[in-house]
Amino acid sequence: MKGRGTRIAAHVFLVVVTLVTVYPIVQIVGISLRPADRLYSTSLRVIPEDATGRAYYSVVFEKDFLLWLRNSAIVSAIVTLVGVALASTAGYVFSRFRFVARKFGLYSLLIAQMFPATMLLLPLYVLMKGLHLLDSMAGLSVAYAATALPFCVWTMKGYYDTIPRELEEAALIDGASYWRAFRTVVLPLAAPALAITAIFSFMSAWSEFMVARVIISTRTLYTLPLGLESLSSTFQTEWANYAAGSVLVSLPVVLIFLFLNRYFVSGLTLGGVKQ
């Protein structure tokens, strides 16, 4: 009886947490469907009576949304490719080989992961200015990749630790090189961790605002977060357009997450073994 009461309490708690989590999303959808940029309403209806999709049309066709989407897609694709390529190879080296300063490198990545991106804004700005990468998508891609790599490398390294070395040794005995054994034997088995790396790299670039605000100043290079922020001003904020844009921005992340969901749990749990 006690165990049943605990389960009921746990389910009630989870339902409450879910409702609290979903409520802001429902509010944003409702605001995006309200006419005349009304932010507040006394009605409890999820879809307002005078609902309209005008805000979605306005954001896509009357604003520079497609330009912001293109810029975000380019930067996110670059960061994802760079993150997966570098994390998969660096994680393999840290997992399989013993070399000088190996632990120092691992702990350096761990320490770097402890600091939020906002604390790195000043050194990032100085570095990008020195490399002449300010106000460019290349500089923004480098900044995003640098902040995402520590977590990705540790994830890949932890997952490689769970793959038996005997599989690679069998390939080496058959005449394969280290690179071929890694590419044909280890890498396919690490698909869940690669999916986690891809998701994290993509999300770190797709919805990030602060680093982009520091590096990008030209309006034609605005990414989606910067573009949505431009919809607000001192005297007026286009709340319906802002909410509609937020909904549209979240859709690609949701779709990618659903597509790679089967890898998500296994990639995080199996990659969490002790060194």
Rosetta blueprint (number, residue, H / E / L):
1 M L
2 K H
3 G H
4 R H
5 G H
6 T H
7 R H
8 I H
9 A H
10 A H
11 H H
12 V H
13 F H
14 L H
15 V H
16 V H
17 V H
18 T H
19 L H
20 V H
21 T H
22 V H
23 Y H
24 P H
25 I H
26 V H
27 Q H
28 I H
29 V H
30 G H
31 I H
32 S H
33 L L
34 R L
35 P H
36 A H
37 D H
38 R L
39 L L
40 Y L
41 S L
42 T L
43 S L
44 L L
45 R L
46 V L
47 I L
48 P L
49 E L
50 D L
51 A L
52 T L
53 G L
54 R H
55 A H
56 Y H
57 Y H
58 S H
59 V H
60 V H
61 F H
62 E H
63 K L
64 D L
65 F H
66 L H
67 L H
68 W H
69 L H
70 R H
71 N H
72 S H
73 A H
74 I H
75 V H
76 S H
77 A H
78 I H
79 V H
80 T H
81 L H
82 V H
83 G H
84 V H
85 A H
86 L H
87 A H
88 S H
89 T H
90 A H
91 G H
92 Y H
93 V H
94 F H
95 S H
96 R H
97 F L
98 R L
99 F L
100 V L
101 A L
102 R H
103 K H
104 F H
105 G H
106 L H
107 Y H
108 S H
109 L H
110 L H
111 I H
112 A H
113 Q H
114 M H
115 F L
116 P L
117 A H
118 T H
119 M H
120 L H
121 L H
122 L H
123 P H
124 L H
125 Y H
126 V H
127 L H
128 M H
129 K H
130 G H
131 L L
132 H L
133 L L
134 L L
135 D L
136 S L
137 M H
138 A H
139 G H
140 L H
141 S H
142 V H
143 A H
144 Y H
145 A H
146 A H
147 T H
148 A H
149 L H
150 P H
151 F H
152 C H
153 V H
154 W H
155 T H
156 M H
157 K H
158 G H
159 Y H
160 Y H
161 D H
162 T L
163 I L
164 P L
165 R H
166 E H
167 L H
168 E H
169 E H
170 A H
171 A H
172 L H
173 I H
174 D L
175 G L
176 A L
177 S L
178 Y H
179 W H
180 R H
181 A H
182 F H
183 R H
184 T H
185 V H
186 V H
187 L H
188 P H
189 L H
190 A L
191 A H
192 P H
193 A H
194 L H
195 A H
196 I H
197 T H
198 A H
199 I H
200 F H
201 S H
202 F H
203 M H
204 S H
205 A H
206 W H
207 S L
208 E L
209 F L
210 M H
211 V H
212 A H
213 R H
214 V H
215 I H
216 I L
217 S L
218 T L
219 R H
220 T H
221 L H
222 Y L
223 T L
224 L H
225 P H
226 L H
227 G H
228 L H
229 E H
230 S L
231 L L
232 S E
233 S L
234 T L
235 F L
236 Q L
237 T E
238 E L
239 W H
240 A H
241 N H
242 Y H
243 A H
244 A H
245 G H
246 S H
247 V H
248 L H
249 V H
250 S H
251 L H
252 P H
253 V H
254 V H
255 L H
256 I H
257 F H
258 L H
259 F H
260 L L
261 N H
262 R H
263 Y H
264 F H
265 V H
266 S H
267 G H
268 L H
269 T H
270 L H
271 G L
272 G L
273 V L
274 K L
275 Q L
